Amino acid sequence: MTTAVANLVMILLGGAMLLTAFRLFRGPTFMDRVVALDLLGTIVAGFIAVYAIATNQPVFIRDAIVLAVVSFLGTVAFSYYAEKGGKP
Amino acid sequence: MGELITCGLLLFGALFVVTAAVGMARFPDLFTRMHAASKSGTLGVISLAAALGIHFGSADIAIQALLISLFLLLTAPIGSHIAARAAYLSGIRPWEGSVIDALGCRLDGRNGHAPAPDQETAAESAEQEPET
């Protein structure tokens, strides 16, 4: 039962990733893309957690931790350069 | 029993993450989109991590799931604060339907920041730049 629910949740998260990627490609300004990339990193961290449940394989959980941290660092760096100047 | 809790947390988290993604695709404005992403997405992924910790049931993996939740709780408010401030200072203004613009009231005419540029004045300054 848990495996079936985890597979369904992985499909739902895939749909959420598609919606976020739509905003990532479409976003009218640079900061829209930055925020969409941040949400995409967060969703992928959750996807890794659900994948670990679906396959009973707890190896990939550290990837989720690293991805959460690196996604935050990317947001901070992009925001720093967007605030310093250049075209938004 | 643990299986039921795991399934419930998985579905709860998926509901919140999908809500965040729909808000990201549908909302009219950068700041409202950021509102959807930072709150709803974080709660959804924390719920998924809790399901992970309950499913495996060992302290090792539970601590790692707790670390995921801790990093998300630490970084989501800071990241969205920095992104919203950078967006506002780089010239993005809230949607016309917004009720209040608190940062604009604080920044206008202070700290060397210019007031919110109108479309016309921005166009004029763009025209004047090549002459000077």
Backbone of each chain as ProteinMPNN parsed JSONL, in Angstrom:
{"seq_chain_A": "MTTAVANLVMILLGGAMLLTAFRLFRGPTFMDRVVALDLLGTIVAGFIAVYAIATNQPVFIRDAIVLAVVSFLGTVAFSYYAEKGGKP", "coords_chain_A": {"N_chain_A": [[0.839, -1.205, 0.0], [1.913, 1.22, 0.817], [3.836, 1.551, -1.16], [2.296, 1.879, -3.47], [0.931, 4.262, -2.897], [3.146, 5.921, -2.697], [4.09, 5.844, -5.313], [1.953, 7.13, -6.633], [2.152, 9.65, -5.427], [4.624, 10.407, -6.396], [3.988, 10.808, -9.075], [2.248, 12.984, -8.826], [4.04, 14.897, -7.815], [5.679, 15.113, -10.009], [3.953, 16.412, -11.791], [3.738, 18.843, -10.402], [6.366, 19.722, -10.651], [6.442, 20.161, -13.398], [4.639, 22.332, -13.658], [6.05, 24.276, -12.222], [8.36, 24.419, -13.775], [7.269, 25.481, -16.053], [6.811, 28.125, -15.186], [9.44, 28.77, -14.78], [10.525, 28.813, -17.362], [8.873, 30.672, -18.603], [8.7, 32.976, -17.053], [8.369, 36.467, -16.628], [10.301, 38.262, -15.588], [13.729, 38.334, -14.358], [13.876, 37.702, -11.626], [11.582, 36.218, -11.217], [12.273, 33.809, -12.389], [14.327, 33.064, -10.67], [12.96, 32.605, -8.235], [11.27, 30.543, -9.05], [13.164, 28.585, -9.586], [14.137, 28.127, -7.046], [11.858, 27.012, -5.777], [11.681, 24.748, -7.354], [14.006, 23.324, -6.652], [13.341, 22.742, -3.987], [11.092, 21.092, -4.363], [12.285, 18.96, -5.687], [13.916, 17.95, -3.662], [11.913, 16.958, -1.929], [10.911, 15.029, -3.683], [13.016, 13.226, -3.838], [12.912, 12.208, -1.251], [10.419, 10.874, -1.34], [11.0, 9.012, -3.297], [12.893, 7.459, -1.996], [11.217, 6.241, -0.142], [9.527, 4.77, -1.861], [11.193, 2.904, -3.079], [12.369, 1.631, -0.974], [14.981, 2.334, -0.285], [17.299, 3.812, 1.408], [19.472, 5.393, 0.621], [19.641, 7.735, -0.807], [18.992, 9.943, 0.72], [20.74, 11.781, 1.731], [21.384, 13.235, -0.477], [19.107, 14.784, -0.728], [19.364, 16.489, 1.473], [21.713, 17.915, 0.799], [20.824, 19.107, -1.549], [18.821, 20.835, -0.634], [20.365, 22.734, 0.746], [22.118, 23.727, -1.257], [20.334, 24.805, -3.086], [19.335, 26.952, -1.642], [21.686, 28.485, -1.425], [22.09, 29.143, -4.118], [19.841, 30.774, -4.592], [20.427, 32.948, -2.905], [22.807, 33.905, -4.061], [22.014, 34.655, -6.695], [20.135, 36.633, -6.025], [21.779, 38.496, -4.8], [23.379, 39.426, -6.936], [21.353, 40.431, -8.555], [20.448, 42.523, -7.018], [22.678, 44.146, -6.865], [22.998, 45.233, -9.409], [22.774, 45.618, -12.998], [20.67, 44.327, -15.623], [17.344, 43.613, -14.692]], "CA_chain_A": [[0.0, 0.0, 0.0], [2.778, 2.403, 0.857], [4.509, 1.71, -2.449], [1.336, 2.427, -4.437], [0.726, 5.678, -2.571], [4.371, 6.661, -3.017], [4.131, 6.036, -6.768], [0.982, 8.184, -6.967], [2.687, 10.944, -4.983], [5.697, 10.791, -7.322], [3.355, 11.36, -10.285], [1.76, 14.33, -8.481], [5.194, 15.796, -7.717], [6.116, 15.382, -11.374], [3.091, 17.479, -12.311], [4.13, 20.101, -9.75], [7.627, 20.161, -11.269], [6.138, 20.71, -14.734], [4.057, 23.666, -13.485], [7.119, 25.19, -11.816], [9.245, 24.616, -14.922], [6.572, 26.429, -16.929], [7.113, 29.477, -14.718], [10.886, 28.99, -14.953], [10.81, 29.178, -18.748], [8.016, 31.746, -19.058], [8.764, 34.1, -16.134], [8.701, 37.697, -17.344], [11.528, 38.894, -15.1], [14.786, 37.44, -13.878], [13.612, 37.23, -10.269], [10.59, 35.143, -11.311], [12.991, 32.561, -12.646], [15.07, 32.689, -9.457], [12.02, 32.032, -7.264], [10.815, 29.252, -9.576], [14.261, 27.624, -9.416], [14.17, 27.789, -5.62], [10.773, 26.062, -5.508], [12.002, 23.492, -8.044], [14.949, 22.598, -5.802], [12.619, 22.22, -2.82], [10.249, 19.972, -4.785], [13.143, 17.812, -5.995], [14.303, 17.36, -2.371], [10.793, 16.125, -1.515], [10.801, 13.897, -4.603], [14.025, 12.243, -3.437], [12.397, 11.547, -0.053], [9.366, 9.932, -1.731], [11.651, 7.926, -4.037], [13.482, 6.571, -0.998], [10.136, 5.422, 0.425], [8.956, 3.869, -2.865], [12.102, 1.82, -3.414], [12.987, 1.118, 0.261], [16.42, 2.515, -0.479], [17.543, 5.081, 2.099], [20.801, 5.92, 0.315], [19.618, 9.037, -1.483], [18.449, 11.002, 1.569], [21.762, 12.827, 1.882], [21.258, 14.119, -1.637], [18.048, 15.756, -0.454], [19.914, 17.507, 2.381], [22.643, 18.757, 0.037], [20.057, 19.883, -2.523], [18.155, 21.932, 0.067], [21.346, 23.775, 1.061], [22.652, 24.336, -2.48], [19.265, 25.616, -3.669], [19.315, 28.218, -0.899], [22.868, 29.28, -1.797], [21.845, 29.687, -5.444], [18.909, 31.895, -4.482], [21.107, 34.101, -2.301], [23.767, 34.462, -5.011], [21.283, 35.343, -7.766], [19.526, 37.845, -5.487], [22.859, 39.458, -4.561], [23.761, 40.094, -8.174], [20.219, 41.2, -9.067], [20.329, 43.761, -6.254], [23.824, 44.995, -7.161], [22.823, 45.987, -10.637], [22.479, 44.833, -14.179], [19.273, 44.35, -16.048], [16.555, 42.612, -13.987]], "C_chain_A": [[0.872, 1.252, 0.0], [3.453, 2.644, -0.48], [3.566, 2.322, -3.48], [1.11, 3.904, -4.18], [1.954, 6.503, -2.936], [4.498, 6.87, -4.524], [3.173, 7.125, -7.212], [1.522, 9.561, -6.606], [3.839, 11.384, -5.881], [5.129, 11.362, -8.615], [2.867, 12.789, -10.018], [2.915, 15.326, -8.408], [5.774, 16.09, -9.093], [5.27, 16.459, -12.033], [3.442, 18.828, -11.711], [5.427, 20.636, -10.343], [7.373, 20.747, -12.649], [5.565, 22.12, -14.623], [5.141, 24.682, -13.105], [8.085, 25.456, -12.966], [8.607, 25.53, -15.958], [6.866, 27.866, -16.505], [8.6, 29.791, -14.901], [11.2, 29.408, -16.383], [10.069, 30.434, -19.16], [8.347, 33.052, -18.365], [9.156, 35.42, -16.752], [9.985, 38.349, -16.862], [12.505, 37.844, -14.601], [14.448, 36.868, -12.506], [12.518, 36.172, -10.239], [11.271, 33.803, -11.516], [13.748, 32.107, -11.41], [14.139, 32.016, -8.447], [11.513, 30.675, -7.738], [11.901, 28.192, -9.409], [14.377, 27.187, -7.961], [13.091, 26.764, -5.289], [11.058, 24.727, -6.171], [12.999, 22.661, -7.237], [14.268, 21.996, -4.592], [11.774, 21.004, -3.203], [11.097, 18.743, -5.085], [13.642, 17.157, -4.715], [13.174, 16.483, -1.832], [10.632, 14.89, -2.38], [11.812, 12.816, -4.231], [13.551, 11.49, -2.194], [11.345, 10.51, -0.425], [9.955, 8.754, -2.502], [12.296, 6.93, -3.084], [12.415, 5.698, -0.356], [9.677, 4.378, -0.589], [9.864, 2.69, -3.15], [12.749, 1.187, -2.199], [14.504, 1.243, 0.243], [16.828, 3.834, 0.163], [18.877, 5.729, 1.768], [20.74, 7.382, -0.119], [19.212, 10.195, -0.585], [19.46, 12.127, 1.74], [21.743, 13.772, 0.696], [20.186, 15.175, -1.403], [18.558, 16.86, 0.467], [20.804, 18.476, 1.605], [21.874, 19.658, -0.928], [19.339, 21.051, -1.854], [19.137, 23.073, 0.333], [21.811, 24.494, -0.206], [21.609, 25.218, -3.166], [19.173, 26.967, -2.967], [20.497, 29.096, -1.29], [22.69, 29.897, -3.183], [20.9, 30.876, -5.409], [19.598, 33.136, -3.941], [22.069, 34.743, -3.305], [23.069, 35.231, -6.127], [20.683, 36.646, -7.26], [20.573, 38.918, -5.241], [23.202, 40.184, -5.848], [22.601, 40.861, -8.791], [20.077, 42.513, -8.325], [21.479, 44.701, -6.583], [23.632, 45.798, -8.432], [22.601, 45.071, -11.81], [21.016, 44.917, -14.519], [18.503, 43.283, -15.294], [15.928, 41.603, -14.952]], "O_chain_A": [[0.605, 2.214, -0.72], [3.628, 3.789, -0.898], [3.97, 3.176, -4.269], [1.095, 4.71, -5.11], [1.837, 7.629, -3.419], [4.949, 7.923, -4.974], [3.513, 7.95, -8.059], [1.376, 10.518, -7.368], [4.025, 12.578, -6.112], [5.702, 12.285, -9.193], [3.038, 13.683, -10.846], [2.796, 16.458, -8.878], [6.301, 17.177, -9.329], [5.791, 17.317, -12.746], [3.447, 19.841, -12.409], [5.584, 21.844, -10.522], [8.016, 21.724, -13.034], [5.944, 23.007, -15.388], [5.147, 25.808, -13.603], [8.576, 26.574, -13.124], [9.302, 26.266, -16.659], [7.135, 28.725, -17.345], [8.973, 30.938, -15.146], [12.054, 30.268, -16.599], [10.572, 31.199, -19.983], [8.292, 34.116, -18.981], [10.22, 35.491, -17.368], [10.7, 38.943, -17.669], [12.181, 36.667, -14.444], [14.698, 35.691, -12.243], [12.506, 35.319, -9.351], [10.903, 32.798, -10.907], [13.813, 30.911, -11.123], [14.483, 30.984, -7.871], [11.341, 29.759, -6.934], [11.599, 27.034, -9.123], [14.676, 26.029, -7.672], [13.356, 25.772, -4.61], [10.719, 23.679, -5.62], [12.862, 21.442, -7.144], [14.574, 20.869, -4.203], [11.736, 20.011, -2.475], [10.698, 17.619, -4.783], [13.782, 15.935, -4.669], [13.43, 15.388, -1.331], [10.264, 13.824, -1.885], [11.504, 11.626, -4.299], [13.757, 10.282, -2.084], [11.36, 9.397, 0.099], [9.473, 7.627, -2.381], [12.262, 5.721, -3.313], [12.673, 4.533, -0.053], [9.459, 3.222, -0.226], [9.383, 1.592, -3.432], [13.591, 0.301, -2.344], [15.216, 0.352, 0.706], [16.717, 4.881, -0.475], [19.374, 6.537, 2.552], [21.648, 8.166, 0.156], [19.094, 11.324, -1.062], [19.083, 13.291, 1.878], [22.044, 14.958, 0.829], [20.333, 16.322, -1.825], [18.231, 18.031, 0.274], [20.674, 19.693, 1.732], [22.221, 20.825, -1.108], [19.252, 22.136, -2.429], [18.79, 24.242, 0.167], [21.89, 25.722, -0.232], [21.945, 26.246, -3.754], [18.961, 27.997, -3.607], [20.344, 30.304, -1.47], [23.088, 31.04, -3.407], [21.117, 31.869, -6.103], [19.39, 34.241, -4.444], [22.146, 35.968, -3.398], [23.484, 36.338, -6.469], [20.706, 37.654, -7.965], [20.313, 40.104, -5.442], [23.306, 41.411, -5.864], [22.83, 41.851, -9.486], [19.644, 43.51, -8.902], [21.298, 45.918, -6.586], [24.074, 46.944, -8.508], [22.28, 43.894, -11.646], [20.223, 45.509, -13.787], [18.952, 42.138, -15.249], [15.227, 40.688, -14.519]]}, "seq_chain_B": "MGELITCGLLLFGALFVVTAAVGMARFPDLFTRMHAASKSGTLGVISLAAALGIHFGSADIAIQALLISLFLLLTAPIGSHIAARAAYLSGIRPWEGSVIDALGCRLDGRNGHAPAPDQETAAESAEQEPET", "coords_chain_B": {"N_chain_B": [[-0.429, 0.517, 11.267], [1.661, 2.441, 11.361], [2.046, 2.431, 8.673], [-0.314, 3.544, 7.699], [-0.101, 6.153, 8.725], [2.153, 6.994, 7.353], [1.206, 6.961, 4.684], [-0.827, 8.871, 4.872], [0.635, 11.199, 5.526], [2.213, 11.403, 3.239], [0.278, 11.91, 1.217], [-0.806, 14.295, 2.181], [1.456, 16.0, 2.077], [1.931, 15.951, -0.69], [-0.366, 17.194, -1.613], [0.02, 19.813, -0.641], [2.388, 20.548, -1.95], [1.612, 20.454, -4.634], [-0.307, 22.45, -4.574], [1.357, 24.655, -4.098], [2.794, 24.677, -6.506], [0.786, 25.151, -8.38], [0.011, 27.681, -7.577], [2.396, 29.01, -8.146], [2.339, 28.893, -10.909], [0.01, 30.279, -11.57], [-0.469, 32.711, -10.194], [-0.56, 36.355, -10.237], [1.773, 37.869, -9.942], [5.13, 38.616, -8.901], [5.542, 38.726, -6.11], [3.281, 37.598, -4.899], [3.542, 35.056, -5.97], [5.884, 34.265, -4.726], [4.971, 34.117, -2.134], [3.253, 31.859, -2.304], [5.187, 29.911, -2.942], [7.105, 29.891, -0.83], [5.765, 29.363, 1.595], [3.753, 27.268, 1.297], [5.053, 25.298, -0.214], [7.257, 24.672, 1.424], [6.002, 23.593, 3.735], [4.806, 21.341, 2.596], [7.027, 19.784, 1.73], [8.308, 19.334, 4.147], [6.411, 17.729, 5.36], [6.58, 15.486, 3.673], [9.185, 14.674, 4.325], [8.802, 13.967, 6.98], [7.153, 11.752, 6.636], [9.024, 10.078, 5.474], [10.835, 9.663, 7.656], [9.127, 8.284, 9.419], [8.452, 6.027, 7.975], [10.792, 4.407, 7.632], [11.687, 4.108, 10.245], [14.043, 3.973, 11.754], [16.541, 5.413, 13.873], [18.684, 6.657, 12.672], [17.89, 7.371, 10.031], [15.71, 8.908, 10.656], [16.911, 11.09, 11.876], [18.22, 12.189, 9.703], [16.035, 12.911, 8.113], [14.968, 14.804, 9.79], [16.986, 16.679, 9.6], [16.674, 17.563, 6.945], [14.17, 18.86, 7.204], [14.904, 20.823, 9.037], [16.833, 22.374, 7.669], [15.223, 23.33, 5.577], [13.349, 24.821, 7.015], [15.033, 26.743, 8.074], [16.149, 27.994, 5.801], [14.12, 28.792, 4.0], [12.56, 31.168, 4.854], [14.652, 33.086, 4.96], [15.733, 33.023, 2.382], [13.496, 33.777, 0.792], [13.011, 36.288, 1.79], [15.374, 37.688, 1.083], [15.234, 37.425, -1.693], [12.848, 38.795, -2.283], [13.476, 41.375, -1.447], [15.634, 41.998, -3.13], [14.305, 41.89, -5.57], [12.492, 44.009, -5.292], [14.227, 46.198, -4.987], [15.516, 46.124, -7.415], [13.662, 47.152, -9.082], [11.176, 45.939, -9.587], [7.729, 46.125, -9.203], [4.859, 45.71, -7.011], [1.781, 44.0, -7.921], [-1.047, 45.668, -9.468], [-3.399, 45.274, -8.045], [-2.642, 45.007, -5.418], [-2.904, 45.708, -1.909], [-1.353, 47.043, 0.004], [1.878, 48.581, 0.233], [4.385, 48.113, 1.91], [7.202, 48.185, 2.101], [7.853, 50.066, 0.172], [6.812, 52.414, 1.314], [8.611, 52.719, 3.376], [11.063, 53.024, 2.096], [10.979, 55.165, 0.302], [12.538, 58.093, -0.628], [14.457, 57.809, 1.307], [17.65, 56.726, 2.603], [19.009, 57.089, 0.276], [17.666, 55.842, -1.759], [15.817, 56.058, -4.691], [12.443, 57.263, -5.213], [9.63, 55.195, -6.217], [9.936, 54.42, -9.593], [8.053, 55.904, -12.159], [6.405, 54.934, -15.199], [6.676, 56.877, -17.199], [8.704, 58.663, -16.339], [10.802, 56.897, -16.217], [11.083, 56.272, -18.898], [11.811, 58.8, -19.85], [14.278, 59.191, -18.57], [15.673, 57.183, -19.75], [15.789, 58.169, -22.29], [17.346, 60.386, -21.896], [19.82, 59.493, -21.191], [21.769, 58.845, -23.294], [22.622, 61.402, -24.067], [24.087, 62.543, -21.976]], "CA_chain_B": [[-0.665, 1.863, 11.824], [2.692, 3.323, 10.824], [1.837, 2.529, 7.226], [-1.385, 4.512, 7.465], [0.418, 7.504, 8.985], [3.042, 7.33, 6.242], [0.406, 7.289, 3.49], [-1.505, 10.142, 5.097], [1.605, 12.305, 5.424], [2.614, 11.531, 1.824], [-0.785, 12.575, 0.45], [-0.88, 15.67, 2.688], [2.57, 16.755, 1.515], [1.755, 16.108, -2.135], [-1.401, 18.212, -1.81], [0.57, 21.155, -0.437], [3.374, 20.869, -2.989], [0.887, 20.744, -5.875], [-0.892, 23.777, -4.393], [2.416, 25.646, -4.303], [3.154, 24.742, -7.922], [-0.313, 25.809, -9.094], [0.135, 29.103, -7.271], [3.544, 29.524, -8.894], [2.002, 29.052, -12.326], [-1.211, 31.031, -11.836], [-0.589, 34.005, -9.523], [-0.276, 37.403, -11.211], [2.782, 38.819, -9.499], [6.281, 37.945, -8.297], [5.484, 38.633, -4.647], [2.273, 36.591, -4.551], [4.122, 33.754, -6.306], [6.84, 33.938, -3.68], [4.137, 33.73, -0.995], [2.853, 30.463, -2.497], [6.326, 28.993, -2.968], [7.871, 29.749, 0.402], [4.993, 28.782, 2.702], [3.088, 26.0, 1.02], [6.032, 24.306, -0.645], [8.054, 24.226, 2.57], [5.198, 22.7, 4.585], [4.617, 20.075, 1.903], [8.242, 18.969, 1.724], [8.539, 18.893, 5.525], [5.519, 16.593, 5.584], [7.17, 14.326, 2.989], [10.343, 14.213, 5.104], [8.282, 13.28, 8.167], [6.736, 10.427, 6.177], [10.26, 9.295, 5.304], [11.341, 9.246, 8.955], [8.226, 7.304, 10.042], [8.418, 4.789, 7.194], [11.931, 3.533, 7.888], [11.6, 3.758, 11.65], [15.316, 3.892, 12.463], [16.929, 6.734, 14.353], [19.626, 7.219, 11.705], [17.176, 8.015, 8.926], [14.844, 9.934, 11.225], [17.719, 12.293, 12.09], [18.458, 12.821, 8.399], [14.787, 13.574, 7.708], [14.869, 16.002, 10.632], [17.926, 17.664, 9.047], [16.031, 18.167, 5.774], [13.164, 19.803, 7.687], [15.568, 21.949, 9.708], [17.421, 23.242, 6.645], [14.161, 24.034, 4.855], [12.766, 25.837, 7.899], [15.991, 27.848, 8.231], [16.515, 28.712, 4.576], [13.001, 29.322, 3.217], [12.257, 32.579, 5.133], [15.784, 33.954, 4.617], [15.833, 33.103, 0.928], [12.415, 34.547, 0.182], [13.211, 37.693, 2.192], [16.436, 38.276, 0.255], [14.773, 37.503, -3.085], [11.838, 39.849, -2.405], [14.145, 42.665, -1.323], [16.39, 42.238, -4.361], [13.362, 42.174, -6.654], [11.936, 45.356, -5.122], [15.258, 47.206, -5.226], [15.878, 46.155, -8.822], [12.665, 47.869, -9.86], [9.912, 45.226, -9.787], [6.721, 46.662, -8.3], [3.739, 44.773, -6.828], [0.634, 43.99, -8.812], [-1.92, 46.824, -9.22], [-4.438, 44.926, -7.086], [-2.133, 44.89, -4.054], [-3.534, 46.683, -1.022], [-0.38, 47.853, 0.734], [3.266, 48.441, -0.213], [5.027, 48.581, 3.139], [8.616, 48.487, 1.878], [7.916, 51.315, -0.576], [6.603, 53.513, 2.252], [9.816, 52.904, 4.183], [12.253, 53.333, 1.322], [10.859, 56.342, -0.554], [13.206, 59.286, -0.178], [15.409, 57.561, 2.397], [18.784, 55.847, 2.335], [19.508, 57.285, -1.062], [16.898, 55.125, -2.776], [14.865, 56.91, -5.379], [11.067, 56.788, -5.152], [9.263, 54.215, -7.245], [9.947, 55.079, -10.892], [6.88, 55.747, -13.021], [6.763, 54.512, -16.562], [7.056, 58.019, -18.027], [10.014, 59.172, -15.934], [11.808, 55.906, -16.609], [11.293, 56.432, -20.336], [12.56, 60.041, -20.046], [15.68, 59.029, -18.181], [16.297, 56.329, -20.752], [16.091, 59.004, -23.454], [18.383, 61.381, -21.61], [21.11, 58.893, -20.902], [22.813, 58.951, -24.331], [23.15, 62.76, -24.233], [25.032, 62.928, -20.923]], "C_chain_B": [[0.361, 2.854, 11.284], [2.546, 3.509, 9.322], [0.771, 3.56, 6.89], [-0.887, 5.936, 7.668], [1.328, 7.937, 7.848], [2.251, 7.746, 5.006], [-0.294, 8.629, 3.658], [-0.564, 11.32, 4.962], [2.056, 12.509, 3.977], [1.554, 12.286, 1.028], [-0.93, 14.033, 0.87], [0.223, 16.538, 2.072], [2.416, 16.979, 0.027], [0.701, 17.161, -2.432], [-0.819, 19.617, -1.673], [1.571, 21.527, -1.52], [2.672, 21.201, -4.303], [0.204, 22.104, -5.773], [0.143, 24.877, -4.62], [2.749, 25.79, -5.781], [2.062, 25.421, -8.731], [-0.281, 27.312, -8.822], [1.282, 29.739, -8.025], [3.202, 29.751, -10.36], [0.901, 30.071, -12.549], [-1.233, 32.434, -11.237], [-0.063, 35.124, -10.412], [1.043, 38.133, -11.009], [3.933, 38.06, -8.857], [6.081, 37.725, -6.811], [4.412, 37.65, -4.199], [2.772, 35.189, -4.88], [5.103, 33.297, -5.235], [6.122, 33.493, -2.404], [3.732, 32.264, -1.117], [4.051, 29.541, -2.344], [6.913, 28.791, -1.587], [7.054, 29.097, 1.51], [4.518, 27.385, 2.372], [4.081, 24.923, 0.608], [6.864, 23.776, 0.5], [7.27, 23.272, 3.456], [5.015, 21.345, 3.918], [5.847, 19.198, 1.966], [8.598, 18.521, 3.137], [7.646, 17.707, 5.855], [6.038, 15.331, 4.902], [8.364, 13.78, 3.758], [9.895, 13.498, 6.369], [7.793, 11.884, 7.805], [7.932, 9.506, 5.993], [10.778, 8.773, 6.646], [10.462, 8.195, 9.601], [8.288, 5.978, 9.301], [9.585, 3.869, 7.543], [12.069, 3.185, 9.369], [12.917, 3.582, 12.378], [15.787, 5.29, 12.799], [17.854, 7.43, 13.368], [18.899, 8.022, 10.624], [16.248, 9.104, 9.452], [15.62, 11.226, 11.453], [17.997, 12.988, 10.763], [17.211, 13.523, 7.887], [14.588, 14.854, 8.508], [15.798, 17.101, 10.115], [17.353, 18.345, 7.812], [15.027, 19.226, 6.225], [13.814, 21.041, 8.288], [16.163, 22.914, 8.688], [16.337, 24.009, 5.898], [13.565, 25.13, 5.721], [13.715, 27.012, 8.079], [16.101, 28.677, 6.958], [15.328, 29.324, 3.849], [12.662, 30.773, 3.573], [13.384, 33.51, 4.716], [15.865, 34.134, 3.107], [14.727, 33.938, 0.311], [12.504, 36.014, 0.58], [14.242, 38.362, 1.284], [15.96, 38.44, -1.185], [13.754, 38.622, -3.254], [12.487, 41.219, -2.33], [14.927, 42.999, -2.594], [15.462, 42.564, -5.511], [12.816, 43.587, -6.532], [12.987, 46.406, -5.458], [15.703, 47.222, -6.681], [14.724, 46.632, -9.69], [11.367, 47.144, -10.119], [8.919, 45.737, -8.755], [5.574, 45.678, -8.164], [2.625, 44.992, -7.85], [-0.28, 45.173, -8.486], [-2.99, 46.524, -8.18], [-3.956, 44.805, -5.661], [-2.67, 46.012, -3.187], [-2.498, 47.609, -0.416], [1.016, 47.553, 0.205], [4.152, 48.953, 0.917], [6.484, 48.954, 2.902], [8.772, 49.788, 1.107], [7.722, 52.519, 0.327], [7.865, 53.76, 3.075], [10.977, 53.426, 3.367], [12.177, 54.665, 0.595], [11.555, 57.54, 0.066], [14.175, 59.063, 0.964], [16.521, 56.661, 1.897], [19.297, 55.973, 0.906], [18.743, 56.545, -2.137], [15.893, 56.084, -3.399], [13.452, 56.388, -5.157], [10.762, 55.873, -6.335], [9.183, 54.892, -8.61], [8.656, 54.824, -11.656], [7.347, 55.323, -14.411], [7.303, 55.699, -17.365], [8.454, 58.52, -17.655], [11.112, 58.192, -16.3], [12.118, 56.043, -18.103], [12.115, 57.709, -20.61], [14.032, 59.87, -19.704], [16.402, 58.137, -19.188], [16.646, 57.145, -22.012], [17.273, 59.953, -23.184], [19.759, 60.778, -21.448], [22.139, 59.018, -22.023], [23.41, 60.349, -24.454], [24.245, 63.065, -23.208], [26.271, 62.09, -20.887]], "O_chain_B": [[0.018, 3.941, 10.82], [2.863, 4.561, 8.766], [0.908, 4.34, 5.948], [-1.208, 6.827, 6.882], [1.294, 9.091, 7.421], [2.569, 8.743, 4.358], [-0.356, 9.429, 2.724], [-0.915, 12.332, 4.355], [2.257, 13.641, 3.537], [1.877, 13.19, 0.257], [-1.15, 14.907, 0.031], [-0.028, 17.651, 1.61], [2.726, 18.058, -0.478], [0.839, 17.934, -3.381], [-1.117, 20.502, -2.475], [1.612, 22.674, -1.964], [3.083, 22.122, -5.01], [0.136, 22.838, -6.759], [-0.145, 25.896, -5.248], [2.964, 26.903, -6.262], [2.352, 26.177, -9.658], [-0.516, 28.118, -9.723], [1.171, 30.872, -8.493], [3.709, 30.683, -10.985], [0.849, 30.681, -13.616], [-1.967, 33.285, -11.74], [0.795, 34.879, -11.26], [1.403, 38.958, -11.849], [3.731, 36.969, -8.322], [6.41, 36.657, -6.294], [4.609, 36.936, -3.216], [2.467, 34.237, -4.162], [5.158, 32.12, -4.879], [6.596, 32.612, -1.687], [3.848, 31.505, -0.154], [3.954, 28.502, -1.69], [7.194, 27.659, -1.194], [7.612, 28.337, 2.302], [4.837, 26.429, 3.078], [3.966, 23.771, 1.028], [7.154, 22.581, 0.562], [7.804, 22.25, 3.887], [5.062, 20.313, 4.587], [5.741, 17.999, 2.224], [9.14, 17.429, 3.311], [8.069, 16.783, 6.549], [5.957, 14.239, 5.463], [8.546, 12.565, 3.841], [10.529, 12.532, 6.793], [7.99, 10.937, 8.568], [7.874, 8.318, 6.308], [11.118, 7.597, 6.771], [10.974, 7.296, 10.268], [8.19, 4.918, 9.918], [9.385, 2.669, 7.731], [12.517, 2.09, 9.709], [12.93, 3.093, 13.508], [15.469, 6.246, 12.092], [17.819, 8.653, 13.238], [19.234, 9.172, 10.34], [16.023, 10.109, 8.777], [15.09, 12.32, 11.259], [18.011, 14.216, 10.689], [17.3, 14.599, 7.296], [14.105, 15.859, 7.985], [15.469, 18.286, 10.17], [17.515, 19.552, 7.636], [15.018, 20.344, 5.709], [13.35, 22.163, 8.083], [16.017, 24.129, 8.821], [16.499, 25.195, 5.613], [13.303, 26.234, 5.243], [13.271, 28.152, 8.221], [16.143, 29.906, 7.013], [15.512, 30.307, 3.132], [12.485, 31.571, 2.652], [13.134, 34.592, 4.184], [16.043, 35.246, 2.611], [14.983, 34.728, -0.598], [12.121, 36.892, -0.194], [14.017, 39.462, 0.779], [16.238, 39.453, -1.827], [13.783, 39.332, -4.26], [12.1, 42.13, -3.061], [14.891, 44.131, -3.077], [15.778, 43.414, -6.343], [12.686, 44.293, -7.532], [12.688, 47.391, -6.132], [16.222, 48.237, -7.146], [14.795, 46.529, -10.915], [10.509, 47.683, -10.818], [9.227, 45.78, -7.564], [5.322, 44.891, -9.077], [2.553, 46.015, -8.531], [-0.293, 45.639, -7.347], [-3.446, 47.439, -7.495], [-4.754, 44.529, -4.766], [-2.871, 47.132, -3.658], [-2.718, 48.817, -0.324], [1.31, 46.434, -0.214], [4.614, 50.093, 0.884], [6.957, 49.949, 3.452], [9.715, 50.541, 1.352], [8.383, 53.541, 0.144], [8.152, 54.903, 3.432], [11.796, 54.191, 3.876], [13.217, 55.25, 0.295], [11.203, 57.961, 1.168], [14.674, 60.03, 1.541], [16.369, 55.935, 0.915], [19.946, 55.063, 0.391], [19.116, 56.602, -3.309], [15.207, 56.827, -2.697], [13.271, 55.191, -4.934], [11.517, 55.79, -7.304], [8.429, 55.853, -8.769], [8.214, 53.683, -11.787], [8.536, 55.36, -14.73], [8.265, 55.556, -18.119], [9.286, 58.771, -18.527], [12.222, 58.594, -16.652], [13.273, 55.941, -18.517], [12.993, 57.717, -21.473], [14.915, 60.328, -20.428], [17.593, 58.313, -19.445], [17.63, 56.873, -22.699], [18.065, 60.276, -24.068], [20.762, 61.483, -21.556], [23.306, 59.28, -21.729], [24.554, 60.499, -24.885], [25.214, 63.757, -23.52], [27.143, 62.313, -20.048]]}, "name": "protein", "num_of_chains": 2, "seq": "MTTAVANLVMILLGGAMLLTAFRLFRGPTFMDRVVALDLLGTIVAGFIAVYAIATNQPVFIRDAIVLAVVSFLGTVAFSYYAEKGGKPMGELITCGLLLFGALFVVTAAVGMARFPDLFTRMHAASKSGTLGVISLAAALGIHFGSADIAIQALLISLFLLLTAPIGSHIAARAAYLSGIRPWEGSVIDALGCRLDGRNGHAPAPDQETAAESAEQEPET"}
